[in-house]
Amino acid sequence: MASNAPPTIFSPVRRIAARKRMLALQAQAGGPRYLIDDMVEDVLERLSFVRLEPATALVIGDYSGALAKELARHGVTVTQVEPAEGFDEERPFPFDGFDLIASLGTLDTVNDLPGALVHIRRALAPGGMFIASLPSAGSLPVLRGAMLAADADRPAPRLHPAIDVRSGAQLLQRALYADPVVDQRHLDVGFRSFARLVADLRAQGLSNVLRQHGPALGRAALDRARAAFAAAGENGRTVERFELLTLSGWKR
């Protein structure tokens, strides 16, 4: 008998461990937050554009706390949850009736994304809005090239598969959201070294959480990755691109 269970692409254990490490690194001074800052700004701009004034909101994954703080400043009652602390996006939520649900940087590593979107819609109040921002297809092209150079003739699974605009729209329609909107924007960031990029990825929860992941890089492979990364830049600085996808829709 065929199984309807989604394929296990990401390891739940590795995913939680990566987010716990992220939270620990973010607790230190000077942790990089350019991705979460961009996501929070994007959500607030969209809320202003549609003139939504929610009474209640659920915020998933915003380790900066900035979105909840800004919503609360406008009188919104905010519930914050974090996957590293036990909130499971792939199961029915233990609460519902929210006017707004915002998910920041978490849905890109769930195995059952269609199911997670359904659970979010069910947790909305009628007329409620959902907004998600997540890394998407086209992200980290320089790192992908560096990993191919590192592995030479034996490429290993090191970077996550990601959804694009088209598949995002299809997922929202499949989950029965009204008036779905999907768009993509990019954020370019310069790095002085390959090590700095890797450190920033870990500090922002973007390290490898694949169930079947590649072996650790040996010294020679790491040297090839560093060289390829440096060769992609100029004047000692390499620019890497992050593609961020925003999904939004309503519960009617």
C-alpha positions as CSV (number, residue, x, y, z in Angstrom):
1,M,0.0,0.0,0.0
2,A,1.3,3.4,-0.9
3,S,2.0,5.8,1.9
4,N,0.6,9.4,1.9
5,A,3.3,10.6,4.4
6,P,5.6,13.3,3.1
7,P,9.2,12.4,2.4
8,T,11.6,13.0,5.2
9,I,14.0,15.5,3.6
10,F,14.9,17.3,6.8
11,S,15.9,15.7,10.1
12,P,13.7,17.0,12.9
13,V,16.5,16.4,15.4
14,R,19.1,18.3,13.4
15,R,16.6,21.1,12.7
16,I,15.9,21.6,16.4
17,A,19.6,21.4,17.3
18,A,20.4,24.0,14.6
19,R,17.8,26.4,16.0
20,K,19.0,25.9,19.6
21,R,22.5,26.7,18.5
22,M,21.1,29.8,16.7
23,L,19.4,30.9,19.8
24,A,22.5,30.5,21.9
25,L,24.6,32.4,19.3
26,Q,22.0,35.2,19.1
27,A,22.2,35.6,22.8
28,Q,25.8,36.8,22.4
29,A,26.7,40.3,21.6
30,G,26.9,41.2,17.9
31,G,25.0,38.2,16.5
32,P,24.1,38.8,12.8
33,R,20.4,39.5,12.3
34,Y,20.2,41.0,8.8
35,L,17.8,38.2,7.6
36,I,15.3,38.4,10.5
37,D,15.5,42.2,10.4
38,D,14.6,42.1,6.8
39,M,11.7,39.7,7.4
40,V,10.3,41.7,10.2
41,E,10.4,44.9,8.2
42,D,8.7,43.2,5.3
43,V,5.8,41.9,7.4
44,L,5.2,45.3,9.0
45,E,5.2,47.0,5.6
46,R,2.6,44.4,4.3
47,L,0.4,44.9,7.3
48,S,0.5,48.7,6.8
49,F,-0.3,48.3,3.1
50,V,-3.4,46.1,3.7
51,R,-4.3,48.2,6.7
52,L,-4.8,45.2,8.9
53,E,-5.2,46.0,12.6
54,P,-5.3,42.6,14.3
55,A,-6.4,42.2,17.8
56,T,-4.5,38.9,18.3
57,A,-1.4,37.5,16.6
58,L,0.7,34.4,16.6
59,V,4.4,35.0,15.7
60,I,6.5,31.9,14.9
61,G,10.3,31.8,14.8
62,D,11.1,35.5,15.4
63,Y,14.1,35.1,17.7
64,S,14.7,38.9,17.7
65,G,11.4,39.6,19.3
66,A,11.1,42.7,17.2
67,L,7.8,41.9,15.4
68,A,6.0,41.0,18.6
69,K,7.3,44.2,20.3
70,E,6.1,46.3,17.4
71,L,2.7,44.6,17.3
72,A,2.2,44.9,21.0
73,R,3.0,48.6,20.8
74,H,-0.1,48.9,18.7
75,G,-2.2,47.1,21.2
76,V,-2.1,43.6,19.7
77,T,-2.2,40.6,22.0
78,V,0.8,38.5,20.8
79,T,1.6,34.9,21.3
80,Q,5.2,33.9,20.4
81,V,6.4,30.3,19.7
82,E,9.7,28.8,18.7
83,P,10.3,25.4,17.0
84,A,13.5,24.9,19.1
85,E,11.3,25.1,22.2
86,G,8.8,22.4,21.2
87,F,6.4,24.1,18.9
88,D,5.6,21.7,16.1
89,E,4.4,23.3,12.8
90,E,3.6,20.0,11.3
91,R,0.8,19.2,13.8
92,P,-2.5,20.9,14.6
93,F,-1.8,24.0,16.7
94,P,-2.9,23.9,20.4
95,F,-4.7,27.3,20.0
96,D,-6.6,29.1,17.3
97,G,-8.6,32.2,16.5
98,F,-5.8,34.5,15.5
99,D,-6.3,37.6,13.4
100,L,-2.7,37.3,12.2
101,I,-0.2,34.5,12.0
102,A,3.4,35.4,10.9
103,S,6.0,32.8,10.4
104,L,9.6,34.0,10.0
105,G,12.4,31.7,8.6
106,T,11.0,28.4,9.7
107,L,8.8,26.9,7.0
108,D,11.8,26.2,4.6
109,T,12.8,23.2,6.7
110,V,9.6,21.4,7.5
111,N,9.0,18.1,5.8
112,D,5.2,18.5,5.5
113,L,4.9,22.1,4.2
114,P,1.4,21.6,2.8
115,G,0.3,20.2,6.1
116,A,1.9,23.1,8.0
117,L,0.1,25.6,5.8
118,V,-3.2,23.9,6.5
119,H,-2.6,24.0,10.3
120,I,-1.9,27.7,10.1
121,R,-5.0,28.4,8.1
122,R,-7.1,26.5,10.7
123,A,-5.6,28.5,13.5
124,L,-6.7,31.7,11.9
125,A,-9.9,33.4,12.8
126,P,-12.3,34.1,9.9
127,G,-10.9,37.1,8.0
128,G,-7.5,36.4,9.5
129,M,-4.2,36.9,7.5
130,F,-1.2,34.7,7.2
131,I,2.3,36.0,6.3
132,A,5.4,33.8,6.0
133,S,8.9,34.9,5.0
134,L,11.5,32.2,4.3
135,P,14.8,31.6,2.4
136,S,13.9,30.3,-1.1
137,A,15.2,29.0,-4.4
138,G,18.2,30.8,-5.8
139,S,19.8,31.5,-2.3
140,L,23.5,31.1,-1.7
141,P,24.7,30.6,-5.3
142,V,28.3,31.3,-4.3
143,L,28.3,28.8,-1.5
144,R,26.7,26.2,-3.8
145,G,29.6,26.7,-6.3
146,A,32.1,26.5,-3.5
147,M,30.6,23.2,-2.2
148,L,30.8,21.7,-5.7
149,A,34.4,22.7,-5.9
150,A,35.1,21.2,-2.5
151,D,33.5,17.9,-3.4
152,A,35.2,17.8,-6.8
153,D,33.9,14.7,-8.7
154,R,31.8,13.4,-5.7
155,P,29.1,16.0,-5.0
156,A,27.4,15.5,-1.6
157,P,24.1,16.8,-0.3
158,R,25.1,20.0,1.6
159,L,22.5,22.7,0.8
160,H,18.8,22.5,1.2
161,P,16.3,22.2,-1.7
162,A,14.0,25.3,-1.7
163,I,10.7,26.4,-3.0
164,D,10.2,29.1,-5.6
165,V,7.5,31.6,-6.4
166,R,5.5,29.2,-8.6
167,S,5.5,26.3,-6.1
168,G,4.7,28.8,-3.3
169,A,1.6,29.9,-5.1
170,Q,0.5,26.3,-5.7
171,L,1.0,25.5,-2.1
172,L,-1.2,28.4,-0.9
173,Q,-3.9,27.4,-3.3
174,R,-3.7,23.8,-2.3
175,A,-4.1,24.8,1.4
176,L,-7.2,26.8,0.4
177,Y,-6.0,30.4,1.2
178,A,-8.1,33.2,-0.2
179,D,-6.3,35.9,-2.3
180,P,-2.9,34.3,-2.1
181,V,0.1,36.5,-2.9
182,V,3.7,35.2,-3.4
183,D,6.7,37.3,-4.2
184,Q,10.5,37.1,-3.9
185,R,13.2,39.6,-3.1
186,H,16.9,39.3,-2.6
187,L,19.4,40.5,0.0
188,D,23.1,40.8,-1.0
189,V,25.7,40.6,1.8
190,G,29.4,40.9,1.5
191,F,31.9,38.6,3.3
192,R,35.6,38.9,3.9
193,S,36.0,35.1,4.2
194,F,34.3,31.8,3.7
195,A,34.5,31.2,7.5
196,R,32.6,34.4,8.1
197,L,29.8,33.2,5.8
198,V,29.6,29.9,7.5
199,A,29.5,31.5,11.0
200,D,26.7,33.9,9.9
201,L,24.6,30.9,8.5
202,R,25.0,29.0,11.8
203,A,24.1,32.1,13.8
204,Q,20.9,32.6,11.7
205,G,19.8,29.0,11.8
206,L,20.7,28.2,8.2
207,S,23.1,25.3,8.6
208,N,22.5,21.9,7.0
209,V,19.6,20.0,8.6
210,L,19.2,17.4,5.8
211,R,18.4,13.9,7.0
212,Q,20.9,12.5,4.5
213,H,23.7,15.0,4.6
214,G,27.2,14.9,3.2
215,P,30.3,14.0,5.2
216,A,32.4,16.6,6.9
217,L,34.8,18.4,4.6
218,G,38.4,17.3,4.9
219,R,41.3,19.7,4.9
220,A,41.9,19.6,1.2
221,A,38.2,20.0,0.4
222,L,37.9,22.9,2.8
223,D,40.8,24.6,1.1
224,R,39.1,24.2,-2.3
225,A,35.9,25.7,-0.9
226,R,37.8,28.7,0.5
227,A,39.6,29.2,-2.8
228,A,36.4,29.0,-4.8
229,F,34.6,31.4,-2.5
230,A,37.5,33.9,-2.6
231,A,37.7,33.6,-6.4
232,A,34.0,34.6,-6.7
233,G,34.8,38.0,-5.2
234,E,37.1,40.9,-5.7
235,N,39.3,43.0,-3.5
236,G,39.0,40.5,-0.7
237,R,35.2,40.6,-0.5
238,T,32.7,38.1,-1.8
239,V,29.1,39.0,-2.2
240,E,26.6,36.3,-1.4
241,R,22.8,36.5,-2.3
242,F,19.9,35.5,-0.1
243,E,16.6,35.1,-1.9
244,L,13.6,35.6,0.5
245,L,10.1,34.4,-0.4
246,T,7.0,35.9,1.1
247,L,3.7,33.9,1.2
248,S,0.5,35.5,2.3
249,G,-3.2,34.7,2.2
250,W,-6.5,35.0,4.1
251,K,-9.0,32.7,5.8
252,R,-12.4,33.5,4.5
